[in-house]
Amino acid sequence: MNRYHCCATCVHFVAERKDGKMSYYCKRLGYETKTHYQFNCWTPKDNVRKLMKKDEGKDA
């Protein structure tokens, strides 16, 4: 499994402060989530894609 694969690294992940508490949800699915959760619909953010590509080069 990809070490970067988690909700917090996905383009659809949204973090908002509501009433002094942090709220995390997936704007694509409309579900509340947590930063460490993983779903198959994961689409990594651009900076995460770059890190993944950099890591691929190290394995060669």
N, C-alpha and C positions, 0 to 999 in steps of 0.2 A: 504494500500500500504506500502511496505517496505521502511523505512526511508533511507536505504542505496542505494536504486535503482536509479542510475543515471549514465550517461555515464562515468564520471570521476572515478567511482569505478569498471568499467568493464575491463576485461583482454584485450579487443580489442581497448581500448582507447589509442590514441597516442597524445602527446603534443609536438610540435616542434616550435622552434623560427625561423621565416623566415623574413629576412629583418627587424629585430628589433621588429617584432610583433609575438605574440603567435598564433599558428595555431593548432586547435584541429580537429581530425578526427577519424573515426572508420576504423581500418585496415581491418576488416572483410567485412563490407559493402562498404567501399571506399567512404563514405560520410563525408563531413565536418559536425561537430557537435559542441555542446557547453557542458560545464561541467555538467550543470543541466538538460540536455535533458534526456528523458527516452524512451527506445525502448523495445519491447517484447523479443528481442534476447539477452538480458542482461545476461552476465556470470560474476559473481562477482570475484574479485581478491581474492587470498588466505587470505590476512589479513582481508578483508571484511567478508569473510565466517566465520572466527574465531570470529569476533565481533558479527555477527548475531547469531552464536551458543551460545555465551556468553549471549546475550540478551534473548535468548529462555530460558535459565536456570533461569533468574531473574523472568520470568513470572510465573514459576511453584510455 
